[in-house]
């Protein structure tokens, strides 16, 4: 069965979310609609929708005009087994001691590596994305330099690969949160598949807004691999929830956005420790002042 997609962009988040709600009411009905900030520094928002039948192009055109959006780009996708395709194309990734792989590459884990299993169907967060690779590499470097964290949180955890990395190195329980319930379910499945049940606790929450996250503070280490805007918004909460001399590993930041993120965290009493680049993405390690 073919899949049809319809994508548009606009500059206002509220209008993007309203447009997405109206697209959901169309006939034929889409089976999925999402709103995403475009990761290019343009501060524009993308509304994407997926259909099992050809969408109503006239209705989409009228909705785009009414909400100041670009015309929808409608495409028909070929009938492809995407999981099988990803398995063919997605090779393991090495980030310091960590070997991130799918189950199809379980026989390739080096004897001296720490394996992290992320299924191919869950490609974002496998380590192939420069943000995840940067965070894992920064974490490995910190630990090898002698840093020790007793309390760790992964905010915006996605697949929970970062939380699992910390749980394989230190014995304490790691808290992993995400605002998306699908991501939380994915994270919990990955935790189980890696034999880390009870070692990583997956929580649905925006930022630190959950009783367990509040009770677990102050943290010695917090991962936040999200986007520039949410990272900046999160800076005051980071200052409240990170212990003095505690560290944050931040990514989801384009190179040209890094100075703004650093400035937001310096205003909250953090100092930059390292700044690394992987592909078009920057990873920051910052330390909270005493």
JOTANOR-V842123 format. One record per pair of residues at least 24 apart in sequence whose ideal C-beta (glycine too) atoms are under 6 Angstrom apart, sorted by the first residue. I is the first residue (numbers start at 1). J is the second residue. If there is no record, write none. Layout:
# JOTANOR-V842123
((I/J) (I/J))
This chain:
# JOTANOR-V842123
((2/76) (2/79) (3/77) (4/51) (4/54) (4/55) (4/76) (5/50) (5/75) (6/49) (6/55) (6/60) (6/72) (6/74) (7/48) (7/73) (8/47) (8/64) (8/69) (8/70) (8/72) (9/44) (9/46) (9/70) (10/45) (10/68) (10/69) (11/44) (13/45) (15/67) (16/45) (16/47) (19/47) (19/67) (20/47) (22/63) (23/49) (26/56) (26/59) (28/53) (37/227) (41/254) (41/256) (41/257) (83/120) (83/121) (86/120) (86/123) (87/120) (90/120) (93/127) (93/128) (95/127) (95/133) (95/136) (95/137) (96/137) (96/140) (97/140) (98/136) (98/165) (100/126) (100/127) (114/168) (116/161) (116/164) (117/193) (117/194) (118/159) (118/161) (118/190) (122/159) (122/186) (125/158) (125/159) (125/161) (130/278) (130/279) (130/281) (131/225) (131/251) (131/252) (131/281) (133/278) (134/251) (134/276) (134/278) (134/283) (135/162) (135/223) (135/225) (135/249) (135/251) (135/283) (136/165) (138/249) (138/283) (138/285) (139/165) (143/169) (149/220) (149/221) (150/220) (151/216) (151/219) (151/220) (152/221) (153/219) (153/222) (154/223) (155/224) (156/224) (156/226) (157/187) (158/183) (159/186) (159/190) (160/187) (160/190) (160/191) (162/223) (163/200) (164/194) (164/196) (164/200) (167/196) (167/199) (167/200) (174/200) (175/201) (175/213) (175/216) (176/200) (176/202) (177/203) (177/205) (179/206) (207/234) (207/237) (208/237) (208/241) (217/241) (218/243) (219/246) (220/246) (221/247) (222/248) (223/249) (224/250) (225/251) (225/252) (226/252) (227/252) (228/253) (228/257) (231/261) (232/264) (235/264) (235/265) (235/268) (236/268) (239/268) (239/269) (242/288) (244/288) (244/290) (245/290) (246/288) (247/287) (248/286) (249/285) (250/284) (251/283) (253/282) (255/282) (258/282))
